[in-house]
Amino acid sequence: MNGMPPRAVFSALAMAVVLIFAVRAPTAPLRSPEESLRRIDETLRRPARSPFQRERNVQTARDMIARFRTEYPGQEYRGAALLYSARCAAMLEDFALAGTLADSAIAMPLTDSRRMEAEFILGMASIRMGETARGADVLKELLARGVRHEIVPEARILLAQTLAESGDGASATALLDSVIREGRPDWAVERARLLRPGYRRIGQPATDFAARALDGSNIRLSDYAGRVVLLDFWATWCGPCRTTIPEIAQLYERYHAQGFDVIGISLDTNEEALRSFIATYRMPWQQVFEGKGWQSEIGRTYGVNGIPALFVIDRGGRIRGNELRGRPLEEMIQRLLRE
């Protein structure tokens, strides 16, 4: 720069510095590791009103995780990256991948809070994949620590559901009671209160009842002794109830000849609308109509405070399951038919 004025020299140097930083800026970390992880967490927690929104949130989070791993390749950050990758997979219901990633995360350095979350994902994924015993053991170990964490109420409810599906109503009820005593969060307390009446009855004799079916016949629950019975409390105006009808119809068609029956207890108040609905949806099992809505005598006997409410009753007349859906429901029916 010989011969250049001092001001020109300074301007040239300043421009060179600007160019150097302009080239390096895109590859430099923009924030701390914890700030980056916080933003990934916030992205995964965004409300999603549709599957498309959920998938978009997950893809955004996955892009952020990929950048995080590039910016912070150290061993101390791999566990957190694996954990959030496991959360992404779980949100998309890819439970095989979620379980593998969570298991890998647990083997890495993690904060206590993130380790508990990874263990919850592993337990949940194991249960969803049909490895019920393993999933229950993971959740039991997580809860045995007695550590306060936002994942604990969800873990208690998931474990309660798993134990109830295996027929351990007493342990399931105890877990729900602990959620209710804790008093928070509101959604967990509400869910626990909804499940508790049915779970408390698991293992107990099903209360007999006499009623008139829509076809005019008189039926008693005790008339079904020696058969496996699904007691279905429902109503035509209940959206979730309508979505269960095809599943129940398939189970009825598949297992009726082997000793399986369904008794529908309608909480409708309009008999004509009920008859029309049953004819349209082709529901061949017996239907009881009391016309009292939520004041149904049978419903009150069984402590029904939300529908659909499904009780599985074994050949000996004992309640063996409540609030079962999908594969767990079919597996229980198969198991009881073999007994």
N, C-alpha and C positions, 0 to 999 in steps of 0.2 A: 504493500500500500504506500510505497515510497512516492512522495510528491503530492499525496492527497491531503486536503485540508483536514484538521483534527475533527471537525464536525462530521465530515463525510466518513472518516474512519470509524467513528463511534456508531454512525447509522448502519454501516456495513456489518459491524460486529453484532449489533442488536438484531439485525435481520438474520444473521447466521444462527444466533441462539434460538430465535423464533422458529426457524426451519428445522433445527435439531429436535426441539420439543414437539413440533407438529408431526414429525415422522414417528417419534416414540410414543406419543400419547395413546393411540388406539390399543397398544399392547400392554399398557400399564394398568394395574388394578385401579378401579375408580372408587373403591370403598374398602373398608376393613372386611375380614372374613365373616365376622359376626353380623355386620350390616348386610352383607350379601345373603347370608343364610336367613336373616330376618325377612328380607324381601322375597325370597323363595317361599318361605312359610306363608307370608301374606298372600302371595299369588295362589297358593293351593287352598287357602281359606276363603277366597272370594266366593260370594254366593253364585250359584249356577242354576238358572231357571230352566235349563234344558240340557240334554246330553251333549248337544253341540257346544254350549258354553263351557260345560265341564271339560270336554276334550280340548277346547281351546286353552283353558286355564292350565291344564296338564302339559300341553305342548309348550306353552310359554315357560312354565316352570322347568321343563326338561332342557330348553335352550339355556336358561339361566344356570342350571346345574352344570351343563357342558362347559359354559364359560368359567364357572367357579372352579371346576377341576383343572382348567387350563391355567387360571391365574394363581391357584393355590394347590399345587401338585403334591404338597407334603403329606406324609403318612398321617399326620395328626388331623387332616381334614377329610381323609377318604371315608371315614365312618359316617360323617354328617352327609356327604354327598350320596353315599349308598342309602342312608335312611330316607332322604327326600326322594330318591329314585324309587324306593320301595313304596312310599306314599303315593307317588304318581301311578304305579302299577296297580295298587289297591283301589284307587279311585276309578280306574278303568276296569276293575273286577278281573284283572289278570292275576289271580291269587297264586298261581304257581311261581310266576316271576316275583311277585311281592314277597312271598315267603323266602325265596332264595336270596334276594337282595337284603331283606331284614336280617336273615341269619348271618350273612357276610358282614353286615354293619355291626352286629353284636360282637363280632370277633375283633373289631377295630377300636381304637381309642374313641370314646364318646363321653359326653357329660352324662351325669346320672339321669337327668331329665330326658335326654335323647335316647339313652339306653332303654328306659321304660317304654318310650314310644315304639322303638324298634321291636321290643319284646311283645308289645300289644299287637303290632302288625303281624309278627310271626305266629302268635297264638290265633289271631283271627283268620289268617290265611290257611293255617293248618286245619282249622275247623271247616272252613269253606271247601277245602279240598277233600274232606272226608276223613282226615286224620284227627278224629275227635279227641282221643285220649291224649295225644301229644299236645294239641292246642289247649286243652283244659289244664294240663300240667304246667305249661308255660304261663298261663294266666294266673294259676294258683301261686306260682313262685313270685310273680310280679306283685300280687296283692299281699303276699306274706310279709313283704318288707315294711308295710305300714307307713309308706311315704305318701305325703299329700302331693297329688299331681292331678292335672285336669283330665288325664286319661283314666284315672281310677274309677269314676262312676260308670264310664262306658265299658271298662273291663269287667266290673261287677255284673252289669246287666248281661253282657255277652256270655260270661261264665254261667250266670243263672239260667239263661236260655239253654245253654249246652247241657247243664246238669238236669234241667227239666226234661229235655228230650231223651235223656238216658233213664228217666224215671225217678230221679232223686229230687222229689219235690221239696223235702225238708231243707236241704242245703240250698236249693234255689231260692226258697222263700227267705232264708236267713240273709242271703246276699241282697235281696231286694229290700229287706228291712234296714240293712246298713245304709243303703242309698237314701231311703226315706228319712232315717235319723240324721244323716248328713245335711239334708235340706237344700242341697244345691248340686248341680245347676237345675233350673226349673224343669227342663225337658226330661232329665233323668228321673227326677222325683215323680213326674207325671207318668212316665213310662213304667216305673216300678209299681206305682199304685194301680195301674191298669192291669199289669201282669199278675200281681200278687194273689188276687182271689182264685184264679185258675190254678196257679202253681201250688197253692196251699192244699188244693184238693187232690193233687197227684199222689197216687198210692192209696187213696181212700175209696170206699165203696161208692159207686155212683148212686145218687138219690133216685129212687124209683118215682115214676109219675104216671098218671093215667090222663089221656087226652083223646079228643076226637080229631081224626085226620081229615083232610079236605075231601077224601073220597068217601067220607061218611063212616068209616070203620073206627072202632074204639081200639086204641093201642096203649100198651104199657111198655115201659122200658124193659121190665123184667121178662116180657114176652120174647126178647131177643137174647136171652141167656144162651150161652154156647156159641154166640157169634161175636165178631169184632164190629163195634159200632162207632161211627163218626156222628157225634151230636153237633149239628151245625146251627148256631144262632145267627140269623141274617135278616135282611129286609130288602125289598125291591128298590128302595130309594138309596141304598148304601152302595156307593161306587166300588169300594174295595171288595164288598161282598160279590158284586157281579163279576169281578175279575177272577174270583176263586171258583166260579161255577164250572168252567171248562175243565179245570184240574180235578174237581170232585167228580164230575161226570166220567172222566177217564178212569179214575180210581174205581168208581162203582162198576163200570163196564169190565174192567180188568180183573177185579177180585170178588165180585158179588157171588159168583158160582163157587168160590172157595170158602165162603162164610163171612163175607164182609157186607155190612149194611150201612145206610145213611138215614138219619132222621133229621129233617129240617124243622127248626122251630122259628117260624116267621114272626118278626116284631112289627109287621104291617098292621094297619088299621082298616084297610080297604080290601075286602075279600075278593071283589070282582077284579080289581087290578092285580091282585096276587095270582088268581087263577089264569088270567090272560098272560102274565109274565111266565108262569111255569109252563104253559102250553107253548109259548114262543121259544123258550130256551130248552125245552124237552128235558125235564128233570124227573126221571121215573121213580125216584125214591119217595117215601112217605113224607108229607108235609103237615105240620101242626099249625093251626091258626087260632089264636085266642082272641085276636082283635083288640088287645090292650096295649099295644106298643111296648114302651119301656116298663110298663106295669105288668108285663107277662109274668104269670105265677111261676112258670118253669124257669124263666130267665132270672127271676129274683132268687129262686132256690139255688141256682148255680152261680149266683153272684155276678151275673153278666152286667158290665158297665160300659162295654164297647163292642162293636161288631165289625167284621165277622169274629165270632168266638167259637173255636172248634175244640171239642173234647173227644179224645180217643178212649174208648172203653173196651177192655179186654173180654175174653170169653167168660171169665168169672165175675164180670160186673164191676171191676175196679177201673178207676180213671188212671190211665197210664201216660197221657200226654195232653198238652194244652198249647194253643197258639203255634201249632206246627204248620209249616207250609212246604211245598216243593219236595225235594228229595228226602228231608228228614221225616216228613209225614208218610211218604210211601214206604220208606225203610221201616218205620215203626209198624205200619200195617202188615208188611211182610213178616216181620219178626213175631207179631202177635198171632198171625195166622198159623205160624209154625209151632207155636206153643201148645 
